Amino acid sequence: MDKKQQIKKALAFDPLQKAEDLTGKSYKEDESTGFLGMMLQIEHSKRMERLMDSTNDTKFSETEEDYLKKVTDFGFKSLLIIPFKNKNKIEERLHIMFHYDYSILLVWDTHTFGDDGSWAKAGKSVPPPSRNGGKFYYNWIPNNGFKNNCTSSGGCVSNGDKNISYSYMFNPDLTPHILPKELRDIQPKLGDGETYEIFNEKRKTWESLVDKYLSDHPTISIWSGNHDCREALKFNINQLAENGTFVKKWKKQPFLWLLHYMDTEKKDYDYNAINKKRIAMLPIDVQGLIKGEI
């Protein structure tokens, strides 16, 4: 098994599910199953760390400095660094970065431990600031549908067609592809008193006509989504690049979260207003690329 397959398999591994498969019991109801799941998680974390180290990829836990170097070496440019204070009044940073080749927006923040003297008493030094959490956002066109399972959160972009059955089709030039009127007009709808079996037969006949039409009119789908940015960032982005094409100028802006964890500590915080304010702080060219058209 090559390195890519090892990483792909490791990322899909679910320790709790494996524990339940082995014991035949739910970890929620059986303490020993939960303990086994915890042990499997520890071993899985060690395996993932070794894999990430061997490919110089990002890890679940690492310092701000190491993470910043890895993503910068990969092609991300720093657009904005917003300092903020955590609950212990220690300065943290919200990083907003952009990959111009892929039009990927990367947003992440930091976490820093305080020093009350307990680290020295334990014979340890205070850890440096670490990368806390975040996501990267993008628009992407799959080469062969979604068979390679490269995506995470998000959804297909609608072309605006009222025909819900085929409302996610675009032409290769990224303009919406709307089914011709003669096909939309004959799309079957479940009528009063009509059995589902009869309707289903009509629908199958109609879909065969649509499939015949589409065989002569190739279309594409566009995915607007995000990934967790912590572990295997390079691997996840390379998988997307190998199995599709990133959209330079986004068709649809995915749900963005340009907030750090202290923003949410404020009562009645308005994430829309905060997002809008921080987007306005980005370079004009990036604002245009991520605005979205739909």
Phi and psi in degrees as GROMACS dihedral restraints (atoms count N, CA, C in turn):
[ dihedral_restraints ]
;  ai    aj    ak    al  type     phi  dphi    fc
    3     4     5     6     1   -74.5    20    10
    4     5     6     7     1   174.0    20    10
    6     7     8     9     1   -61.4    20    10
    7     8     9    10     1   -41.0    20    10
    9    10    11    12     1   -59.4    20    10
   10    11    12    13     1   -45.7    20    10
   12    13    14    15     1   -65.9    20    10
   13    14    15    16     1   -36.5    20    10
   15    16    17    18     1   -62.1    20    10
   16    17    18    19     1   -45.1    20    10
   18    19    20    21     1   -66.6    20    10
   19    20    21    22     1   -43.7    20    10
   21    22    23    24     1   -59.9    20    10
   22    23    24    25     1   -44.0    20    10
   24    25    26    27     1   -66.0    20    10
   25    26    27    28     1   -41.3    20    10
   27    28    29    30     1   -66.0    20    10
   28    29    30    31     1   -40.0    20    10
   30    31    32    33     1   -65.5    20    10
   31    32    33    34     1   -28.7    20    10
   33    34    35    36     1   -86.2    20    10
   34    35    36    37     1    -7.4    20    10
   36    37    38    39     1   -72.3    20    10
   37    38    39    40     1   131.7    20    10
   39    40    41    42     1  -117.6    20    10
   40    41    42    43     1   103.5    20    10
   42    43    44    45     1   -57.5    20    10
   43    44    45    46     1   -42.1    20    10
   45    46    47    48     1   -67.6    20    10
   46    47    48    49     1   -39.9    20    10
   48    49    50    51     1   -64.7    20    10
   49    50    51    52     1   -40.1    20    10
   51    52    53    54     1   -63.3    20    10
   52    53    54    55     1   -41.0    20    10
   54    55    56    57     1   -62.5    20    10
   55    56    57    58     1   -43.2    20    10
   57    58    59    60     1   -65.7    20    10
   58    59    60    61     1   -36.8    20    10
   60    61    62    63     1   -64.4    20    10
   61    62    63    64     1   -37.2    20    10
   63    64    65    66     1   -73.5    20    10
   64    65    66    67     1   -38.0    20    10
   66    67    68    69     1   -96.3    20    10
   67    68    69    70     1   -21.2    20    10
   69    70    71    72     1    75.4    20    10
   70    71    72    73     1    15.1    20    10
   72    73    74    75     1  -128.7    20    10
   73    74    75    76     1   158.5    20    10
   75    76    77    78     1   -81.4    20    10
   76    77    78    79     1   135.8    20    10
   78    79    80    81     1   -65.0    20    10
   79    80    81    82     1   -20.9    20    10
   81    82    83    84     1   -73.7    20    10
   82    83    84    85     1   -21.7    20    10
   84    85    86    87     1  -114.8    20    10
   85    86    87    88     1   -15.3    20    10
   87    88    89    90     1  -124.8    20    10
   88    89    90    91     1   117.4    20    10
   90    91    92    93     1   -63.3    20    10
   91    92    93    94     1   -39.7    20    10
   93    94    95    96     1   -66.7    20    10
   94    95    96    97     1   -32.9    20    10
   96    97    98    99     1   -68.1    20    10
   97    98    99   100     1   -40.0    20    10
   99   100   101   102     1   -64.1    20    10
  100   101   102   103     1   -40.3    20    10
  102   103   104   105     1   -65.7    20    10
  103   104   105   106     1   -42.5    20    10
  105   106   107   108     1   -61.5    20    10
  106   107   108   109     1   -41.8    20    10
  108   109   110   111     1   -60.5    20    10
  109   110   111   112     1   -38.5    20    10
  111   112   113   114     1   -66.1    20    10
  112   113   114   115     1   -42.0    20    10
  114   115   116   117     1   -64.5    20    10
  115   116   117   118     1   -40.8    20    10
  117   118   119   120     1   -65.2    20    10
  118   119   120   121     1   -35.4    20    10
  120   121   122   123     1   -65.4    20    10
  121   122   123   124     1   -41.2    20    10
  123   124   125   126     1   -62.1    20    10
  124   125   126   127     1   -46.3    20    10
  126   127   128   129     1   -65.9    20    10
  127   128   129   130     1   -38.1    20    10
  129   130   131   132     1   -64.4    20    10
  130   131   132   133     1   -40.8    20    10
  132   133   134   135     1   -62.9    20    10
  133   134   135   136     1   -41.0    20    10
  135   136   137   138     1   -64.4    20    10
  136   137   138   139     1   -41.3    20    10
  138   139   140   141     1   -64.7    20    10
  139   140   141   142     1   -42.9    20    10
  141   142   143   144     1   -63.9    20    10
  142   143   144   145     1   -38.9    20    10
  144   145   146   147     1   -65.0    20    10
  145   146   147   148     1   -39.5    20    10
  147   148   149   150     1   -65.1    20    10
  148   149   150   151     1   -41.8    20    10
  150   151   152   153     1   -64.8    20    10
  151   152   153   154     1   -42.6    20    10
  153   154   155   156     1   -67.2    20    10
  154   155   156   157     1   -37.9    20    10
  156   157   158   159     1   -64.7    20    10
  157   158   159   160     1   -38.0    20    10
  159   160   161   162     1   -70.5    20    10
  160   161   162   163     1   -20.2    20    10
  162   163   164   165     1  -114.0    20    10
  163   164   165   166     1     6.1    20    10
  165   166   167   168     1    54.7    20    10
  166   167   168   169     1    39.8    20    10
  168   169   170   171     1   -98.8    20    10
  169   170   171   172     1   170.1    20    10
  171   172   173   174     1   -73.4    20    10
  172   173   174   175     1   148.1    20    10
  174   175   176   177     1  -115.2    20    10
  175   176   177   178     1   161.9    20    10
  177   178   179   180     1   -59.6    20    10
  178   179   180   181     1   -38.3    20    10
  180   181   182   183     1  -126.7    20    10
  181   182   183   184     1   122.2    20    10
  183   184   185   186     1  -163.8    20    10
  184   185   186   187     1   166.3    20    10
  186   187   188   189     1   -73.5    20    10
  187   188   189   190     1   158.3    20    10
  189   190   191   192     1   -58.0    20    10
  190   191   192   193     1   -42.6    20    10
  192   193   194   195     1   -63.4    20    10
  193   194   195   196     1   -45.8    20    10
  195   196   197   198     1   -66.7    20    10
  196   197   198   199     1   -43.3    20    10
  198   199   200   201     1   -63.6    20    10
  199   200   201   202     1   -44.8    20    10
  201   202   203   204     1   -60.7    20    10
  202   203   204   205     1   -40.5    20    10
  204   205   206   207     1   -65.3    20    10
  205   206   207   208     1   -43.6    20    10
  207   208   209   210     1   -63.2    20    10
  208   209   210   211     1   -47.1    20    10
  210   211   212   213     1   -73.0    20    10
  211   212   213   214     1   -30.2    20    10
  213   214   215   216     1   -68.8    20    10
  214   215   216   217     1   -43.9    20    10
  216   217   218   219     1   -61.5    20    10
  217   218   219   220     1   -28.8    20    10
  219   220   221   222     1   -77.9    20    10
  220   221   222   223     1   -15.9    20    10
  222   223   224   225     1   125.0    20    10
  223   224   225   226     1    -0.7    20    10
  225   226   227   228     1   -78.4    20    10
  226   227   228   229     1   138.6    20    10
  228   229   230   231     1  -108.3    20    10
  229   230   231   232     1   137.2    20    10
  231   232   233   234     1   -74.2    20    10
  232   233   234   235     1   125.3    20    10
  234   235   236   237     1  -103.1    20    10
  235   236   237   238     1   -36.6    20    10
  237   238   239   240     1  -156.7    20    10
  238   239   240   241     1   134.1    20    10
  240   241   242   243     1  -125.1    20    10
  241   242   243   244     1   116.3    20    10
  243   244   245   246     1  -108.8    20    10
  244   245   246   247     1   112.3    20    10
  246   247   248   249     1   -75.4    20    10
  247   248   249   250     1   146.5    20    10
  249   250   251   252     1  -152.9    20    10
  250   251   252   253     1   162.6    20    10
  252   253   254   255     1  -102.0    20    10
  253   254   255   256     1   135.3    20    10
  255   256   257   258     1   -82.4    20    10
  256   257   258   259     1  -172.5    20    10
  258   259   260   261     1   -64.1    20    10
  259   260   261   262     1   -23.8    20    10
  261   262   263   264     1   -95.0    20    10
  262   263   264   265     1    14.4    20    10
  264   265   266   267     1    65.3    20    10
  265   266   267   268     1    24.1    20    10
  267   268   269   270     1   -94.3    20    10
  268   269   270   271     1   138.4    20    10
  270   271   272   273     1   -72.5    20    10
  271   272   273   274     1   130.7    20    10
  273   274   275   276     1  -119.0    20    10
  274   275   276   277     1   179.1    20    10
  276   277   278   279     1  -140.6    20    10
  277   278   279   280     1   138.9    20    10
  279   280   281   282     1  -101.5    20    10
  280   281   282   283     1   121.7    20    10
  282   283   284   285     1  -103.5    20    10
  283   284   285   286     1   131.6    20    10
  285   286   287   288     1  -121.9    20    10
  286   287   288   289     1   122.3    20    10
  288   289   290   291     1  -130.0    20    10
  289   290   291   292     1   164.9    20    10
  291   292   293   294     1  -143.6    20    10
  292   293   294   295     1   138.5    20    10
  294   295   296   297     1  -103.9    20    10
  295   296   297   298     1   105.3    20    10
  297   298   299   300     1   -67.6    20    10
  298   299   300   301     1   -30.6    20    10
  300   301   302   303     1   -67.7    20    10
  301   302   303   304     1   -36.5    20    10
  303   304   305   306     1  -107.5    20    10
  304   305   306   307     1    -7.0    20    10
  306   307   308   309     1    54.6    20    10
  307   308   309   310     1    51.6    20    10
  309   310   311   312     1  -107.5    20    10
  310   311   312   313     1   128.8    20    10
  312   313   314   315     1   -97.8    20    10
  313   314   315   316     1   124.6    20    10
  315   316   317   318     1  -114.0    20    10
  316   317   318   319     1   126.1    20    10
  318   319   320   321     1  -129.5    20    10
  319   320   321   322     1   123.6    20    10
  321   322   323   324     1  -152.5    20    10
  322   323   324   325     1   157.3    20    10
  324   325   326   327     1  -127.0    20    10
  325   326   327   328     1   176.2    20    10
  327   328   329   330     1  -114.2    20    10
  328   329   330   331     1   164.7    20    10
  330   331   332   333     1  -136.8    20    10
  331   332   333   334     1   132.8    20    10
  333   334   335   336     1  -128.6    20    10
  334   335   336   337     1   130.5    20    10
  336   337   338   339     1   -76.6    20    10
  337   338   339   340     1   144.8    20    10
  339   340   341   342     1   -80.9    20    10
  340   341   342   343     1   169.5    20    10
  342   343   344   345     1  -124.5    20    10
  343   344   345   346     1   102.3    20    10
  345   346   347   348     1  -105.8    20    10
  346   347   348   349     1    12.5    20    10
  348   349   350   351     1    96.7    20    10
  349   350   351   352     1   -13.1    20    10
  351   352   353   354     1   -71.6    20    10
  352   353   354   355     1   -28.1    20    10
  354   355   356   357     1   -64.9    20    10
  355   356   357   358     1   -45.7    20    10
  357   358   359   360     1   -64.7    20    10
  358   359   360   361     1   -38.7    20    10
  360   361   362   363     1   -62.7    20    10
  361   362   363   364     1   -31.1    20    10
  363   364   365   366     1   -86.7    20    10
  364   365   366   367     1     3.4    20    10
  366   367   368   369     1    75.2    20    10
  367   368   369   370     1    23.7    20    10
  369   370   371   372     1  -122.5    20    10
  370   371   372   373     1   157.2    20    10
  372   373   374   375     1   -92.6    20    10
  373   374   375   376     1   155.8    20    10
  375   376   377   378     1   -67.2    20    10
  376   377   378   379     1   127.5    20    10
  378   379   380   381     1   -62.0    20    10
  379   380   381   382     1   147.4    20    10
  381   382   383   384     1   -72.3    20    10
  382   383   384   385     1   167.0    20    10
  384   385   386   387     1   -54.4    20    10
  385   386   387   388     1   139.5    20    10
  387   388   389   390     1  -114.9    20    10
  388   389   390   391     1   159.7    20    10
  390   391   392   393     1   -74.2    20    10
  391   392   393   394     1   130.3    20    10
  393   394   395   396     1   -88.5    20    10
  394   395   396   397     1   -81.7    20    10
  396   397   398   399     1  -151.3    20    10
  397   398   399   400     1   174.6    20    10
  399   400   401   402     1   162.8    20    10
  400   401   402   403     1  -175.4    20    10
  402   403   404   405     1  -144.4    20    10
  403   404   405   406     1   160.6    20    10
  405   406   407   408     1  -120.0    20    10
  406   407   408   409     1   142.0    20    10
  408   409   410   411     1  -118.8    20    10
  409   410   411   412     1   147.0    20    10
  411   412   413   414     1  -164.9    20    10
  412   413   414   415     1   167.1    20    10
  414   415   416   417     1  -118.5    20    10
  415   416   417   418     1   142.4    20    10
  417   418   419   420     1  -151.2    20    10
  418   419   420   421     1   141.9    20    10
  420   421   422   423     1  -111.1    20    10
  421   422   423   424     1   117.2    20    10
  423   424   425   426     1   -73.5    20    10
  424   425   426   427     1   146.9    20    10
  426   427   428   429     1   -71.4    20    10
  427   428   429   430     1   -45.7    20    10
  429   430   431   432     1  -131.0    20    10
  430   431   432   433     1    62.3    20    10
  432   433   434   435     1    66.6    20    10
  433   434   435   436     1  -146.5    20    10
  435   436   437   438     1  -117.0    20    10
  436   437   438   439     1    32.7    20    10
  438   439   440   441     1   -68.0    20    10
  439   440   441   442     1   -27.6    20    10
  441   442   443   444     1   -87.6    20    10
  442   443   444   445     1    -1.4    20    10
  444   445   446   447     1    53.4    20    10
  445   446   447   448     1    51.4    20    10
  447   448   449   450     1   -91.8    20    10
  448   449   450   451     1   -17.2    20    10
  450   451   452   453     1   -86.2    20    10
  451   452   453   454     1   167.2    20    10
  453   454   455   456     1  -125.0    20    10
  454   455   456   457     1  -110.4    20    10
  456   457   458   459     1   -85.1    20    10
  457   458   459   460     1   151.6    20    10
  459   460   461   462     1   135.8    20    10
  460   461   462   463     1  -157.0    20    10
  462   463   464   465     1  -172.1    20    10
  463   464   465   466     1   167.2    20    10
  465   466   467   468     1   -72.4    20    10
  466   467   468   469     1   145.8    20    10
  468   469   470   471     1   -82.2    20    10
  469   470   471   472     1   131.0    20    10
  471   472   473   474     1   -80.0    20    10
  472   473   474   475     1   142.1    20    10
  474   475   476   477     1   -88.0    20    10
  475   476   477   478     1     0.7    20    10
  477   478   479   480     1    93.4    20    10
  478   479   480   481     1    -2.8    20    10
  480   481   482   483     1   -69.2    20    10
  481   482   483   484     1   137.4    20    10
  483   484   485   486     1   -70.9    20    10
  484   485   486   487     1   -17.4    20    10
  486   487   488   489     1   -75.7    20    10
  487   488   489   490     1    98.2    20    10
  489   490   491   492     1   -64.1    20    10
  490   491   492   493     1   -24.6    20    10
  492   493   494   495     1   -69.2    20    10
  493   494   495   496     1   -29.4    20    10
  495   496   497   498     1  -135.4    20    10
  496   497   498   499     1    53.9    20    10
  498   499   500   501     1  -102.9    20    10
  499   500   501   502     1    14.1    20    10
  501   502   503   504     1  -123.4    20    10
  502   503   504   505     1    25.4    20    10
  504   505   506   507     1  -101.0    20    10
  505   506   507   508     1   137.7    20    10
  507   508   509   510     1  -130.6    20    10
  508   509   510   511     1   154.2    20    10
  510   511   512   513     1   -76.4    20    10
  511   512   513   514     1   161.6    20    10
  513   514   515   516     1   -56.6    20    10
  514   515   516   517     1   -23.9    20    10
  516   517   518   519     1   -87.6    20    10
  517   518   519   520     1    10.8    20    10
  519   520   521   522     1    74.8    20    10
  520   521   522   523     1     9.4    20    10
  522   523   524   525     1   -82.0    20    10
  523   524   525   526     1   149.9    20    10
  525   526   527   528     1   -60.2    20    10
  526   527   528   529     1   138.7    20    10
  528   529   530   531     1  -107.3    20    10
  529   530   531   532     1   110.4    20    10
  531   532   533   534     1  -102.4    20    10
  532   533   534   535     1   133.0    20    10
  534   535   536   537     1   -58.2    20    10
  535   536   537   538     1   143.5    20    10
  537   538   539   540     1   -60.3    20    10
  538   539   540   541     1   153.8    20    10
  540   541   542   543     1   -57.2    20    10
  541   542   543   544     1   -37.1    20    10
  543   544   545   546     1   -64.4    20    10
  544   545   546   547     1   -28.7    20    10
  546   547   548   549     1   -82.3    20    10
  547   548   549   550     1   -39.2    20    10
  549   550   551   552     1   -66.6    20    10
  550   551   552   553     1   -34.7    20    10
  552   553   554   555     1   -68.0    20    10
  553   554   555   556     1   -26.1    20    10
  555   556   557   558     1  -103.6    20    10
  556   557   558   559     1    10.2    20    10
  558   559   560   561     1   -63.7    20    10
  559   560   561   562     1   124.2    20    10
  561   562   563   564     1   -69.3    20    10
  562   563   564   565     1   144.9    20    10
  564   565   566   567     1  -127.5    20    10
  565   566   567   568     1   144.9    20    10
  567   568   569   570     1   -66.9    20    10
  568   569   570   571     1   114.3    20    10
  570   571   572   573     1   -90.8    20    10
  571   572   573   574     1   166.7    20    10
  573   574   575   576     1   -61.8    20    10
  574   575   576   577     1   129.9    20    10
  576   577   578   579     1    78.6    20    10
  577   578   579   580     1    -4.0    20    10
  579   580   581   582     1   -85.0    20    10
  580   581   582   583     1   134.5    20    10
  582   583   584   585     1   -74.2    20    10
  583   584   585   586     1   155.0    20    10
  585   586   587   588     1   -64.4    20    10
  586   587   588   589     1   -33.3    20    10
  588   589   590   591     1   -61.2    20    10
  589   590   591   592     1   -43.8    20    10
  591   592   593   594     1   -66.6    20    10
  592   593   594   595     1   -44.6    20    10
  594   595   596   597     1   -60.1    20    10
  595   596   597   598     1   -42.1    20    10
  597   598   599   600     1   -63.5    20    10
  598   599   600   601     1   -36.7    20    10
  600   601   602   603     1   -66.3    20    10
  601   602   603   604     1   -41.2    20    10
  603   604   605   606     1   -63.6    20    10
  604   605   606   607     1   -40.8    20    10
  606   607   608   609     1   -64.1    20    10
  607   608   609   610     1   -41.7    20    10
  609   610   611   612     1   -62.4    20    10
  610   611   612   613     1   -40.9    20    10
  612   613   614   615     1   -63.5    20    10
  613   614   615   616     1   -43.0    20    10
  615   616   617   618     1   -64.7    20    10
  616   617   618   619     1   -43.0    20    10
  618   619   620   621     1   -64.8    20    10
  619   620   621   622     1   -31.2    20    10
  621   622   623   624     1   -66.9    20    10
  622   623   624   625     1   -34.8    20    10
  624   625   626   627     1   -67.7    20    10
  625   626   627   628     1   -39.8    20    10
  627   628   629   630     1   -65.3    20    10
  628   629   630   631     1   -43.1    20    10
  630   631   632   633     1   -60.8    20    10
  631   632   633   634     1   -39.8    20    10
  633   634   635   636     1   -63.8    20    10
  634   635   636   637     1   -42.1    20    10
  636   637   638   639     1   -63.1    20    10
  637   638   639   640     1   -44.6    20    10
  639   640   641   642     1   -68.9    20    10
  640   641   642   643     1   -24.9    20    10
  642   643   644   645     1   -63.9    20    10
  643   644   645   646     1   -24.0    20    10
  645   646   647   648     1  -102.3    20    10
  646   647   648   649     1    -3.6    20    10
  648   649   650   651     1  -135.7    20    10
  649   650   651   652     1    80.0    20    10
  651   652   653   654     1   -58.5    20    10
  652   653   654   655     1   136.8    20    10
  654   655   656   657     1  -128.9    20    10
  655   656   657   658     1   167.9    20    10
  657   658   659   660     1  -127.8    20    10
  658   659   660   661     1   163.2    20    10
  660   661   662   663     1  -113.3    20    10
  661   662   663   664     1   152.4    20    10
  663   664   665   666     1  -123.3    20    10
  664   665   666   667     1   127.6    20    10
  666   667   668   669     1  -102.2    20    10
  667   668   669   670     1   129.3    20    10
  669   670   671   672     1  -112.6    20    10
  670   671   672   673     1   110.6    20    10
  672   673   674   675     1  -156.5    20    10
  673   674   675   676     1  -166.5    20    10
  675   676   677   678     1  -151.2    20    10
  676   677   678   679     1   161.3    20    10
  678   679   680   681     1  -128.2    20    10
  679   680   681   682     1   151.9    20    10
  681   682   683   684     1   -62.1    20    10
  682   683   684   685     1   136.2    20    10
  684   685   686   687     1   -96.3    20    10
  685   686   687   688     1     1.2    20    10
  687   688   689   690     1   -76.9    20    10
  688   689   690   691     1   -64.0    20    10
  690   691   692   693     1  -100.0    20    10
  691   692   693   694     1   133.9    20    10
  693   694   695   696     1    59.9    20    10
  694   695   696   697     1    40.4    20    10
  696   697   698   699     1   -58.9    20    10
  697   698   699   700     1   -47.2    20    10
  699   700   701   702     1   -62.3    20    10
  700   701   702   703     1   -44.5    20    10
  702   703   704   705     1   -60.1    20    10
  703   704   705   706     1   -47.1    20    10
  705   706   707   708     1   -63.3    20    10
  706   707   708   709     1   -41.4    20    10
  708   709   710   711     1   -69.4    20    10
  709   710   711   712     1   -40.8    20    10
  711   712   713   714     1   -63.7    20    10
  712   713   714   715     1   -35.6    20    10
  714   715   716   717     1   -62.6    20    10
  715   716   717   718     1   -43.0    20    10
  717   718   719   720     1   -64.2    20    10
  718   719   720   721     1   -42.2    20    10
  720   721   722   723     1   -66.7    20    10
  721   722   723   724     1   -35.0    20    10
  723   724   725   726     1   -76.8    20    10
  724   725   726   727     1   -24.8    20    10
  726   727   728   729     1  -112.7    20    10
  727   728   729   730     1    14.0    20    10
  729   730   731   732     1  -179.3    20    10
  730   731   732   733     1  -164.1    20    10
  732   733   734   735     1  -132.1    20    10
  733   734   735   736     1   130.4    20    10
  735   736   737   738     1   -76.0    20    10
  736   737   738   739     1   142.0    20    10
  738   739   740   741     1   -88.4    20    10
  739   740   741   742     1   119.0    20    10
  741   742   743   744     1   -60.7    20    10
  742   743   744   745     1   -50.8    20    10
  744   745   746   747     1  -107.4    20    10
  745   746   747   748     1   109.4    20    10
  747   748   749   750     1   -54.5    20    10
  748   749   750   751     1   137.1    20    10
  750   751   752   753     1   -77.5    20    10
  751   752   753   754     1   -40.2    20    10
  753   754   755   756     1  -139.6    20    10
  754   755   756   757     1   132.4    20    10
  756   757   758   759     1   -76.9    20    10
  757   758   759   760     1   122.9    20    10
  759   760   761   762     1   -68.4    20    10
  760   761   762   763     1   170.3    20    10
  762   763   764   765     1   -62.8    20    10
  763   764   765   766     1   116.0    20    10
  765   766   767   768     1   -99.0    20    10
  766   767   768   769     1   146.6    20    10
  768   769   770   771     1  -131.6    20    10
  769   770   771   772     1    92.7    20    10
  771   772   773   774     1   -99.8    20    10
  772   773   774   775     1    35.3    20    10
  774   775   776   777     1  -109.2    20    10
  775   776   777   778     1   148.5    20    10
  777   778   779   780     1   -96.8    20    10
  778   779   780   781     1   171.3    20    10
  780   781   782   783     1   -68.9    20    10
  781   782   783   784     1   -18.9    20    10
  783   784   785   786     1   -82.4    20    10
  784   785   786   787     1   -20.1    20    10
  786   787   788   789     1   -59.0    20    10
  787   788   789   790     1   -37.2    20    10
  789   790   791   792     1   -79.3    20    10
  790   791   792   793     1    -6.3    20    10
  792   793   794   795     1   -79.0    20    10
  793   794   795   796     1   -16.6    20    10
  795   796   797   798     1   -81.9    20    10
  796   797   798   799     1   133.7    20    10
  798   799   800   801     1   -64.0    20    10
  799   800   801   802     1   135.3    20    10
  801   802   803   804     1    58.5    20    10
  802   803   804   805     1    36.3    20    10
  804   805   806   807     1   -64.1    20    10
  805   806   807   808     1   147.4    20    10
  807   808   809   810     1  -112.6    20    10
  808   809   810   811     1    99.2    20    10
  810   811   812   813     1   -65.8    20    10
  811   812   813   814     1   -30.6    20    10
  813   814   815   816     1   -63.9    20    10
  814   815   816   817     1   -43.9    20    10
  816   817   818   819     1   -67.0    20    10
  817   818   819   820     1   -39.9    20    10
  819   820   821   822     1   -66.7    20    10
  820   821   822   823     1   -45.0    20    10
  822   823   824   825     1   -56.1    20    10
  823   824   825   826     1   -49.1    20    10
  825   826   827   828     1   -59.4    20    10
  826   827   828   829     1   -43.1    20    10
  828   829   830   831     1   -63.8    20    10
  829   830   831   832     1   -42.2    20    10
  831   832   833   834     1   -76.8    20    10
  832   833   834   835     1   -33.0    20    10
  834   835   836   837     1   -62.3    20    10
  835   836   837   838     1   -38.9    20    10
  837   838   839   840     1   -66.4    20    10
  838   839   840   841     1   -17.3    20    10
  840   841   842   843     1   -86.2    20    10
  841   842   843   844     1   -10.0    20    10
  843   844   845   846     1   -80.2    20    10
  844   845   846   847     1   160.4    20    10
  846   847   848   849     1   -56.0    20    10
  847   848   849   850     1   146.2    20    10
  849   850   851   852     1   -57.8    20    10
  850   851   852   853     1   -39.6    20    10
  852   853   854   855     1   -64.3    20    10
  853   854   855   856     1   -38.2    20    10
  855   856   857   858     1   -69.4    20    10
  856   857   858   859     1   -40.4    20    10
  858   859   860   861     1   -55.0    20    10
  859   860   861   862     1   -42.5    20    10
  861   862   863   864     1   -66.9    20    10
  862   863   864   865     1   -35.4    20    10
  864   865   866   867     1   -72.3    20    10
  865   866   867   868     1   -32.3    20    10
  867   868   869   870     1  -102.3    20    10
  868   869   870   871     1     0.4    20    10
  870   871   872   873     1   -62.2    20    10
  871   872   873   874     1   -42.0    20    10
  873   874   875   876     1    87.9    20    10
  874   875   876   877     1   147.4    20    10
  876   877   878   879     1  -108.2    20    10
  877   878   879   880     1   -14.9    20    10
